[in-house]
Amino acid sequence: QVQLVESGGGLVQAGGSLRLFCAASGGTLSRHAMGWFRQAPGKEREVVAAINRSGITTYYADSVKGRFTISRDNAKIAVYLQMNDLKPEDTAVYYCAAKEVSDSGLYLLRASYDYWGQGTQVTVSS
């Protein structure tokens, strides 16, 4: 069973950057589609970015398009989220998620994912 652990969150000023890491243990991520989600206080958990099993296809929420980049390294069993030009509205707990797949599709729904990390806090000050 895959276990996911996020890191890289923290406090940053608006306009700054952070790079989130999602490391897997207990197995490989090469058979998994991956996603980054976030949840702000009082709000639903929402998808931020997703990447397919091969890493060729990606998705970004409109709110982060052009500022965030999702990537993966199956050999290192990790997924990354580079976040640039951060805004106060990006403040949330960020979660990575994995879904074991046999296709090359993207998965955008929270309910689609099988494994979740514990989350890492990102706080952007104005």
C-alpha positions in Angstrom: 0.0 0.0 0.0 1.3 3.4 -1.0 1.9 5.9 1.8 2.2 9.6 0.8 4.0 12.3 2.8 4.0 16.0 1.8 6.6 18.6 2.7 7.7 22.0 1.6 4.9 24.1 3.0 5.5 27.2 5.0 4.9 31.0 5.4 5.7 33.2 2.4 4.9 36.7 1.4 2.7 37.5 -1.6 4.6 37.1 -4.8 6.9 34.5 -3.3 7.5 30.9 -4.2 7.3 27.5 -2.6 8.0 24.0 -3.9 5.9 21.2 -2.4 7.1 17.6 -2.4 5.1 14.4 -2.2 7.1 11.4 -1.4 5.8 7.8 -1.6 6.8 4.9 0.5 5.6 1.3 0.4 5.6 1.1 -3.4 6.1 2.8 -6.6 4.1 5.7 -8.1 4.7 4.6 -11.7 1.2 3.0 -11.9 -0.5 6.0 -10.3 -2.2 9.2 -11.6 -1.4 12.0 -9.1 -3.1 15.1 -7.9 -2.6 18.1 -5.7 -5.6 19.4 -3.8 -6.0 22.2 -1.3 -8.5 23.0 1.5 -8.9 26.4 3.0 -10.7 26.9 6.3 -14.5 26.6 5.8 -14.1 25.5 2.2 -14.3 22.3 0.3 -11.2 20.5 -0.8 -10.5 21.4 -4.4 -8.2 20.1 -7.1 -5.2 22.4 -7.9 -3.3 20.3 -10.4 -3.2 16.8 -11.7 -0.7 14.7 -13.7 -1.2 11.4 -15.5 0.7 8.3 -15.0 3.4 9.0 -17.6 3.7 12.6 -16.6 2.9 13.8 -20.2 -0.5 15.3 -19.5 -1.3 17.8 -16.8 -4.3 19.8 -15.6 -4.4 23.1 -13.6 -7.3 24.9 -12.0 -7.9 28.3 -13.5 -7.0 30.0 -10.3 -3.4 28.7 -10.5 -2.8 28.3 -14.2 0.4 30.0 -15.3 1.7 30.2 -11.7 1.9 26.5 -10.5 3.6 23.6 -12.2 3.1 19.9 -11.3 5.8 17.4 -12.2 6.7 13.9 -11.2 9.8 11.6 -11.0 8.7 8.0 -10.9 12.3 6.9 -10.4 12.5 9.0 -7.2 8.9 8.1 -6.3 8.0 11.8 -5.9 5.6 14.4 -7.2 6.2 18.1 -7.0 4.2 21.3 -7.1 6.2 24.4 -7.9 4.2 27.4 -6.8 5.2 30.9 -8.0 3.7 34.3 -7.6 1.8 33.2 -4.6 -1.3 35.1 -3.5 -3.1 35.3 -0.1 -5.9 33.3 -1.6 -3.6 30.4 -2.1 -3.4 29.9 1.7 -4.6 26.4 2.5 -3.6 22.9 3.5 -2.2 21.2 0.5 -2.6 17.5 0.0 -1.2 15.1 -2.6 -3.2 12.1 -3.7 -2.6 9.0 -5.8 -4.8 6.7 -7.8 -3.7 3.4 -9.2 -4.6 3.3 -12.9 -4.1 1.3 -16.0 -4.8 4.2 -18.4 -3.2 7.6 -19.1 -6.1 9.7 -18.0 -6.3 12.6 -15.6 -8.4 12.5 -12.5 -9.9 15.6 -11.0 -12.4 14.5 -8.5 -11.5 14.0 -4.8 -13.5 10.8 -4.7 -11.4 9.2 -7.5 -8.2 9.0 -5.4 -7.2 6.0 -3.3 -4.3 7.4 -1.3 -3.8 10.7 0.5 -1.0 12.4 2.4 -1.5 14.2 5.7 -1.2 17.6 4.2 1.2 20.5 4.4 0.2 24.1 5.4 0.9 26.9 3.0 0.3 30.5 4.3 0.7 33.5 2.1 0.8 36.9 3.8 -0.2 40.1 2.0 
